[in-house]
Amino acid sequence: MPIIDSYTLVGSWPQAEVDLSVEALAAGMTARGVAQSLVTYTGAIFYNASLGNTQVMHLASQHQPLTAVAVINPFDYPACLDEINRCLDRGVRVFRLCPREHGYPFSGSVGPLREVLRRLEHARLLLVDVVGLPTPVITADIEELLPCATAFTVDGTELSTILCAAKNGRHVWVETSRLDAGGAIEAAVKHAGPDRVIFGSGSPLRSLGSAVMSLQYAELSDADRLSIFEGNVQRLLG
């Protein structure tokens, strides 16, 4: 079964002694049958978004199985708006927002975030890791501002909030990398719908094998499993 991994990393992670090289990512992809990875360069998160985004675009141009994900920090306002335009002009259509690392609530009350979301109207997919944020991790005022499919990385603590939002917001999606508790993936599919759940691993920082097995052994139909592993992201990115 072909796999598209929506959450992968290259670079380095503070205080984590894990090999996040392109070679480590590629080896994991080969071992687990991952055909395409949406990859974020960690330097864009922790140091300089523009330089990091340039690096990941270069990597994606050199490695066909990689799709560049650009990081946008709303607190780099107004330079972040120019960065969005630069990345879009370079063909990037997937963007990552990092509220935990950059220190803001994922809420419409954050003025720069509201403007960033408006500028991302031509994106195909937004990725937002909200694990560890204070609850509620997403507020009602943000749903109407989401410009496109927005896949939230959540664990069991935040899942109920996201699933509630998904009932009323067609752009609220769920990414599976932290849904390792029993029944969590099944709950996401039941309440968000199989067409709004996408596979992610967080690899090589987190175990790709564990992420794949969690979805393989979830109590889902083969059609739903195929949609989550590949079809939904493929549909978004065309």
N, C-alpha and C positions, 0 to 999 in steps of 0.2 A: 504494500500500500504506500503510494508516494506521500511524502510529508513536506509541508512548508512550516518552518519554525519561525514564529513571529517575534521571538524575544531571544536574541543572542548578543553577545558582547565581545569586543576585542579591546586590548589595551592593558590596563591594570586597575585593580580595585583596592582602595585604601584598607590596609591591615588584613588583607586576605591573600594568603600565599597560594594562589591558584594561577596556573598557566592560562592566560587569556590571549594567547597569540593566535594569529590566523591559522597557523599550522595545527594547533590544538583544536580549534573550532572545526577545521576541515576534516581532521581525523575522526572526530565524534560524528560528524555528518555522514561520513562514509560508513562507519560502523553501524549506525542506526537507520540508514536509508533515508536520510534527509536530503531532499533534492534542492531546496532553496532555503536560505536563511535571511531574515531581515535583521541587519546587524547595526548596532550602535557602538560608536567609539567612546570609550569611557572618558577620555580626555575632554570630550565635548560636554560631559556632565560636570566634571570636577575642576576643570581648569579654564578652557577657553572654547566656547561653543563654535565660533567661526572656524578656528584652526582645526578643532576636532571634526567638524562636519566636512571640511575640505579633505581631511585624512580619510574619512570613511567613504567619501565619494570616489577617491582615488583607489582605495582597496576594492570597492565594488566594480570599478572599471577594469581592474586587473584580474578579478576572480568572478567568473560568470555566475556561480551559484549564490553570490551575495547580492542583496539589495540594500542600498544605503538608507539608513534612518537618521534624520537630522534632529539634533537636540535644540530646543528653543527654551531660553530662560526669560520669562516675562520681566524679571527684575533687571534685565539688560536694556530696558526701554530707554529711548526709542530705537536703539541699534538693532534690537531683536526683530523689528519689523522689516528692516533692510535685509537682515539675515534670512528671513522667510522668503522674501522676493528672490534673493540670490540663489537659494536652494531650489526653489520652484523653477527658476530659469535654467538651472543645471539638470532638471529632470527629476528631482526628488519629489516623491509623492507620499512618503511616510514620514511622520514626525513624532518625536517623543517629548513629553513634558514630564518634569521630575519634581513634583511639589515637595516631596520629602527632602531630597538632597538640596534643593534651592530654597526651601524654607517658606512656603506659602500654603494656605489652605486652598483646595481646589473648589473655589467658590466664585460666583459672579460678583462678590463684593470686592474682589481684587481687580482694580481698574485695568492694569496692564494685561492681566490674563484675559479679560473680556475683549480687549482690542486684539490680542494675539489670536484668539479664537476666530474673530471676524476675518482677520487676514488669512487664515488657513482654509478659506472656503474652497480653494482649488486642490486641497490635499485629498487623498483617497482614504487614508487611515491615520488616526492618532493613537498613540500608545501611552498609557498613563499608569505607572506603578503607584498604588495608593496604600500598599502594605505598611502598617505602622503609623499611618496618619491618625490624628485624633478623630473620633467619630463625631458627626457623620462624615464619611469620607467624600461624599458628593451631596450637594444640596440641591433642592428643587429649582433654585434660580439658575443653576448652571445648565440644566438639561436643554433648555430652549436655546442656549448659546452654542451648543456643540455643532460644528459646521459639517461634520461627516461622521462616518463610523468611528467610534472611540472605544477602544478595547482597554478595559481596566484590569490590571493585575491585582487580585485580591486573595486573601486567605479566608478561612472560615469565619474570622471575626467580622470582616467587612462584607462578606458575600450577600447577606440579607439586604443591606442597604442598596447595593448595586442591582440586585434582582428586583427590588421594589421600584427603583428608578427605571429599569428596563421595561416595566409594564406601561409606562407613560412616555418613554422617550425612545424613539426608533433608532437613535444614534448611539444608545448605550449598549455596548457589547462586553463580553467577558473573555479574558485570556486565561489559559489553564495552568500556568506554571506553578502556582501556589495552591492549587486545588487538590492537595494530596490527602485530605481527610476523606474517609469513607463516605460515599454518597454525594460529595460536593460537586463533582462534574455532572452527575445525573441531575442534581437540583438546578444547576445552571442551565442545562438543556431543557428541563421541564418548564422553567419559569421565564427564561430569556428566549428560548427557541433554539433549535439546532442550527439555524441560519445566522445566529448572532453569537456564536462561541467559536474561538479560534485557538489552535494549539500554540503553546509557547513553552520554552524550557528554562530560560535564564542561563543557558550554558555558554561557555564552560564554567561559569561561576557556580552554577547548580548542576545537578546530575541530569544530563540529557536522557540517559537510560531510564531513570525513575519517572521522568515526565512522560516518556513514550509509553511505558508500561501502565502508568495510571490511566491513560486514555484507552490503551488496548484492552485492559481488563474492566473498564467501566461497563455497566449494564446498559448498553446502547445498541441500536440497530446498526448494521453494517453501513447503511446509507448515511446515518447521522455521524458515525465515526469518520467516514470518508470526507464528509463536509467539513468537520472540525480539523482534521489533519491537513486538508489541502483545499477543498472546494471553496470555502468561504473567502479565504484570502485571495485565491486565484480570481474569484469573481470581482472582488474589490479592486484589485490591481490590473485587471484586464489582461 
